[in-house]
Amino acid sequence: MSKKILFLSSFLVILSGTTSAALAQRNTKPEPSAAGQIPFERTITTPCAEKKVRLNGEFQAQFSVTRDPSGLTFLRGDFDAERITALGATSGRKYEAQGTSHIDSRGPSPTIFNYVFNFALNKVRSADSLMGHVTFRIKVDSQAQATTEILEINIDCNNSVSRSSKLFLKESASKQVRLPR
């Protein structure tokens, strides 16, 4: 029995060594990555019934950057708005952010580009929601390190049923339509 354990142990050591060598040959450069919280605290004016919304919390951003032998840089990024909360200045109602996003980009480095991340702001215990749009500036330096900053944020109305839709539904419900036989 101890010979079987010794044989299996030797086999696993050899297998792990060849797997490590194969991986090292395929990925010659280490994969730098950056993860971070981007704090955000600001009152945003909206065109909605909720005229002002106070956003608090952190956007989550995580990047993985690799470079191939030709010098092209590959960036993978993930964004999350889960740690953002909002308070309506008009109504005092709470909103919770929901939304994730993924980006794949390739090109030379250093590079700088903008990326728009969309997320929902759902009013607690209501069907009403707002739509948030954050413009991030993403920078990849010559060392393949990625950083980001917030350039701007906008909020649009995204109510479940707008006032014009309610009027249309009300008018449609009051009309009688005769179908042909």
C-alpha positions in Angstrom: 0.0 0.0 0.0 2.8 2.4 0.8 4.4 1.7 -2.6 1.1 2.8 -4.3 1.1 6.0 -2.3 4.7 6.7 -3.1 4.1 6.0 -6.8 1.0 8.3 -6.9 2.9 11.0 -5.0 5.8 10.8 -7.5 3.4 10.9 -10.4 1.6 14.0 -9.0 5.0 15.8 -8.5 6.0 15.0 -12.1 2.6 16.1 -13.4 2.6 19.4 -11.5 6.1 20.1 -12.7 5.3 19.6 -16.4 2.1 21.6 -16.1 3.9 24.5 -14.4 6.6 24.4 -17.2 3.9 24.4 -19.9 2.1 27.3 -18.3 5.3 29.3 -17.9 6.1 28.8 -21.6 2.6 30.0 -22.7 2.5 33.1 -20.5 6.0 34.5 -20.4 5.0 37.8 -18.8 3.2 38.0 -15.4 -0.4 39.2 -15.5 -0.6 42.5 -13.7 -4.1 43.3 -12.4 -5.7 46.2 -10.5 -8.8 46.1 -8.4 -10.2 49.1 -6.7 -13.0 51.0 -5.2 -13.8 54.3 -6.8 -15.5 56.4 -4.1 -18.3 58.6 -5.3 -20.4 61.1 -3.3 -22.3 63.8 -5.2 -25.7 65.2 -5.8 -26.9 64.9 -9.4 -29.7 66.9 -11.0 -32.1 64.9 -13.0 -34.8 65.6 -15.6 -37.2 63.3 -13.6 -39.8 63.9 -11.0 -37.0 63.2 -8.5 -35.2 66.4 -9.3 -32.0 65.7 -7.4 -30.5 62.5 -6.2 -27.6 62.1 -3.8 -25.3 59.2 -4.7 -23.0 57.7 -2.1 -20.7 54.7 -2.1 -18.1 53.1 -4.3 -18.0 51.8 -7.9 -16.0 48.6 -8.1 -13.5 48.2 -11.0 -11.2 45.3 -11.6 -8.7 45.1 -14.4 -6.4 42.4 -15.8 -3.8 43.5 -18.3 -1.5 41.3 -20.4 0.9 42.1 -23.2 1.9 39.8 -26.1 5.3 39.6 -27.7 4.4 42.0 -30.5 3.6 44.7 -27.9 -0.2 44.7 -28.1 -1.9 45.1 -24.7 -5.0 43.2 -23.8 -7.3 44.7 -21.1 -10.2 43.0 -19.4 -12.3 45.0 -17.0 -15.3 44.4 -14.8 -17.4 47.1 -13.2 -20.1 46.9 -10.5 -22.4 49.5 -9.0 -23.7 47.3 -6.1 -22.0 49.5 -3.4 -23.8 52.7 -4.6 -26.9 53.9 -2.8 -28.9 57.0 -3.5 -31.4 59.3 -1.7 -33.9 61.4 -3.5 -33.7 65.0 -2.4 -37.3 65.6 -3.5 -39.0 62.5 -2.0 -36.5 61.3 0.6 -36.9 57.8 -0.9 -34.0 55.4 -1.0 -32.6 53.9 -4.3 -30.3 50.9 -4.7 -27.9 50.6 -7.6 -27.8 47.4 -9.7 -25.6 46.8 -12.6 -22.4 45.1 -13.8 -20.4 45.4 -17.0 -17.5 43.8 -18.7 -15.0 45.3 -21.2 -12.4 43.7 -23.4 -10.0 46.0 -25.2 -6.7 45.5 -27.1 -4.2 47.9 -28.6 -0.9 49.6 -27.9 0.0 51.0 -24.6 0.2 53.6 -23.2 -3.4 54.4 -24.0 -6.3 56.4 -22.7 -10.0 55.9 -23.5 -13.4 56.6 -22.1 -15.9 53.9 -21.2 -19.6 54.5 -20.3 -21.1 52.1 -17.6 -24.9 52.0 -17.3 -26.7 51.0 -14.1 -30.2 51.0 -12.6 -31.2 52.9 -9.5 -34.2 51.1 -8.2 -36.5 52.8 -5.7 -36.9 50.7 -2.7 -40.4 49.0 -2.5 -41.5 50.6 -5.8 -41.5 49.8 -9.5 -39.9 53.2 -10.2 -36.3 53.4 -11.2 -33.7 55.8 -12.6 -31.0 55.0 -15.1 -27.4 56.0 -14.2 -24.6 56.5 -16.8 -21.0 56.9 -15.6 -18.2 57.9 -17.9 -14.9 56.4 -16.7 -11.5 57.4 -18.2 -9.3 54.3 -18.3 -5.6 54.6 -18.6 -3.1 51.9 -19.4 0.5 53.0 -18.9 3.7 51.7 -20.5 4.1 49.1 -17.7 0.6 47.7 -18.5 -0.9 49.0 -15.3 -4.6 50.2 -15.6 -6.2 53.0 -13.6 -9.5 54.7 -13.9 -11.3 57.8 -12.8 -14.9 59.2 -13.1 -15.3 61.9 -15.6 -19.0 62.5 -15.3 -22.3 60.9 -14.3 -25.8 61.5 -15.6 -29.2 60.2 -14.5 -32.2 59.6 -16.7 -35.8 58.8 -15.9 -36.7 55.1 -16.3 -40.1 54.9 -14.6 -42.1 51.8 -15.1 -45.0 53.7 -16.6 -44.5 57.3 -17.7 -47.2 60.0 -17.5 -47.8 59.9 -21.3 -48.2 56.1 -21.2 -50.7 56.4 -18.3 -52.8 58.9 -20.4 -52.6 56.7 -23.4 -53.7 53.6 -21.4 -56.5 55.6 -19.8 -57.8 56.9 -23.2 -57.5 53.4 -24.7 -59.4 51.8 -21.9 -62.3 54.3 -22.3 -62.8 53.6 -26.0 -65.0 50.8 -27.2 -63.8 49.0 -30.3 -66.1 46.9 -32.4 -64.4 43.9 -34.0 -65.7 42.7 -37.4 -67.5 39.3 -37.4 
